């Protein structure tokens, strides 16, 4: 098999994961509209027809509070947009954040979720560490002024992760 043949599924897998991310965001939005009406995800899915369409809600702990699901799903998936644009996918990280944040004490739900994801992304959930880890916090505590200057200097020298992928580097063309 050539390198091109092995790389071919990657865009389709990324697309499948982006479509799933869209479904997750839609489920979070829909649930946020009625979260205060229900004590648990199970009650919300039974009481709201629109929510029953989101398979993810069927895999998470049915006793989880809707607001807790919204918080946990946000933590589980906030790294996906950037990660899916990286030149090389960090496959374990994509699944690991979801496992840690949404399925920490729900192995049966996790297994069902992985089985569903693998219909479109055969490697999803492979090669995970024994202990799942959450994504890094979106906002760090405010660093000391000296550390802030060093961080700004370092980030000014470092090229953007999106400077070339998936588009060729045009800096040499000028």
PAKOLKOL-281620 format. One record per residue (C-alpha): x, y, z. Coordinates in Angstrom, 3 decimals. Each point is the difference from the previous one (the first is absolute). Layout:
- X, Y, Z
...
This chain:
- 0.000, 0.000, 0.000
- 1.426, 3.402, -0.949
- 0.263, 2.978, 2.302
- -2.801, 1.691, -1.960
- -2.307, -2.994, 0.451
- 0.584, -0.101, 3.742
- -0.552, 3.748, 0.311
- -3.195, -0.008, -2.085
- -2.487, -0.803, 2.803
- 1.378, 2.785, 2.221
- -2.087, 2.846, -1.521
- -3.151, -2.123, 0.253
- 0.747, -0.938, 3.596
- 0.635, 3.652, 0.876
- -3.268, 0.894, -1.722
- -1.851, -2.707, 1.963
- 1.449, 1.327, 3.261
- -0.920, 3.585, -0.916
- -3.549, -1.071, -0.794
- -0.144, -1.786, 3.359
- 1.311, 3.127, 1.711
- -2.824, 1.946, -1.645
- -2.508, -2.515, 1.378
- 1.533, 0.328, 3.458
- -0.239, 3.794, -0.142
- -3.599, -0.239, -1.165
- -0.842, -2.390, 2.853
- 1.649, 2.359, 2.500
- -1.994, 2.937, -1.376
- -3.307, -1.883, -0.019
- 0.583, -1.308, 3.491
- 0.930, 3.479, 1.242
- -3.436, 1.215, -1.129
- -1.814, -2.386, 2.347
- 2.660, -0.950, 2.567
- -1.830, 1.584, 2.920
- -3.170, -2.002, -0.717
- 1.630, -3.394, 0.619
- 1.986, -1.525, 2.852
- 1.888, -2.476, -2.206
- 0.991, -0.786, -3.575
- -2.285, -3.036, 0.103
- -3.016, 2.162, 0.901
- 0.935, 2.590, -2.635
- 0.265, -2.605, -2.774
- -3.348, -1.539, 1.006
- -1.704, 3.378, 0.325
- 1.357, 1.723, -3.098
- -0.333, -1.667, -3.406
- 2.732, 2.121, -1.570
- 2.566, -1.236, 2.521
- -0.762, -3.642, -0.740
- 1.611, 0.440, -3.431
- 3.460, 0.547, 1.517
- 1.568, -3.433, 0.463
- 2.722, 1.414, 2.269
- -2.639, 0.729, 2.642
- -0.920, -3.677, -0.013
- 3.581, -1.016, 0.833
- 0.707, 2.348, 2.922
- -1.148, -0.720, 3.545
- -3.775, 0.546, -0.038
- 0.183, 1.315, 3.586
- 2.355, 2.825, -0.999
- -1.512, 3.463, 0.441
- -0.491, 1.894, -3.275
- 2.166, 2.926, 1.139
- 2.725, -2.497, 0.947
- -0.180, -1.529, -3.480
- 0.304, 3.447, -1.597
- 3.097, 0.774, 2.090
- 1.584, -3.406, -0.574
- -0.701, -0.075, -3.751
- 1.514, 3.460, -0.352
- 3.131, -1.232, 1.752
- 0.112, -3.214, -2.009
- -0.270, 1.596, -3.427
- 1.455, 3.514, 0.180
- 3.390, -1.193, -1.304
- -1.458, -1.798, -3.023
- -0.191, 2.907, -2.499
- 3.696, 0.845, 0.352
- 1.071, -3.637, 0.290
- -1.870, -0.936, -3.172
- 1.886, 2.724, -1.876
- 3.430, -1.178, 1.144
- 2.065, -1.538, -2.784
- 0.315, -3.234, 1.982
- -3.001, -1.146, 2.008
- 0.585, -0.775, 3.640
- -2.444, -2.884, -0.121
- 0.279, -1.109, 3.637
- -0.552, 3.563, 1.253
- -3.221, 0.398, -1.992
- -1.561, -3.037, 1.675
- 1.736, 0.417, 3.341
- -1.590, 3.354, 0.830
- -3.464, -1.397, -0.722
- 0.629, -3.112, 2.071
- 1.305, 2.027, 2.936
- -2.600, 2.749, 0.005
- -3.180, -1.862, -1.003
- 0.559, -3.660, 0.812
- 2.313, -0.058, 3.041
- -2.157, -2.483, 1.942
- -2.034, -1.401, -2.877
- 1.970, -2.736, -1.789
- -3.113, -1.466, -1.619
- -1.010, 3.385, -1.430
- 3.560, 0.642, -1.178
- 0.131, -3.341, -1.807
- -3.316, 0.700, -1.744
- 1.161, 3.509, -0.958
- 3.284, -1.324, -1.434
- -1.856, -2.674, -1.956
- -2.196, 2.672, -1.576
- 2.961, 2.300, -0.824
- 1.891, -2.901, -1.611
- -2.675, -0.341, -2.663
- 1.531, 3.108, -1.611
- 3.422, 0.170, 1.670
- 1.395, -3.539, 0.430
- 2.892, 1.012, 2.268
- -2.055, 2.092, 2.451
- 0.808, -0.987, 3.584
- 3.104, -2.054, -0.877
- 3.263, 0.317, 1.934
- -1.393, 1.922, 2.960
- 1.997, 0.223, 3.210
- -1.309, -2.031, 2.935
- -1.000, 3.162, 1.803
- -2.017, 2.496, -2.031
- 1.016, 3.653, 0.126
- -1.967, 3.149, -0.564
- 1.098, 2.709, -2.401
- 2.068, 2.856, 1.396
- -2.063, 2.878, 1.383
- -0.998, 2.570, -2.572
- 1.224, 2.880, 2.164
- 2.974, -0.183, 2.284
- 0.364, 2.026, 3.161
- 1.518, 3.417, -0.654
- 3.807, -0.411, -0.121
- 2.454, 2.358, 1.619
- 0.877, 3.089, -2.126
- 3.492, -1.306, -0.897
- -1.416, -3.356, -1.075
- -2.620, 1.802, -2.129
- 2.712, 1.914, -1.908
- 1.956, -3.210, -0.611
- -3.128, -1.799, -1.158
- -0.872, 2.820, -2.442
- 3.547, -0.011, -1.375
- -0.064, -3.789, -0.460
- -3.387, 0.095, -1.707
- 1.154, 2.784, -2.331
- 2.928, -2.179, -1.149
- -2.047, -3.168, -0.414
- -1.859, -0.321, -3.328
- -3.712, -0.628, 0.032
- -1.056, -3.654, 0.028
- -2.227, 0.898, -2.935
- 2.577, 1.852, -2.086
- 0.318, -2.772, -2.567
- -2.427, -2.853, 0.580
- -1.956, -0.906, -2.050
- 1.189, 2.758, -2.307
- 3.567, 0.112, -1.323
- 2.457, 2.463, 1.467
- -0.269, 3.165, -2.074
- 2.765, 1.874, 1.853
- 2.589, -1.135, -2.564
- -2.193, 1.095, -2.909
- 0.204, 3.721, 0.775
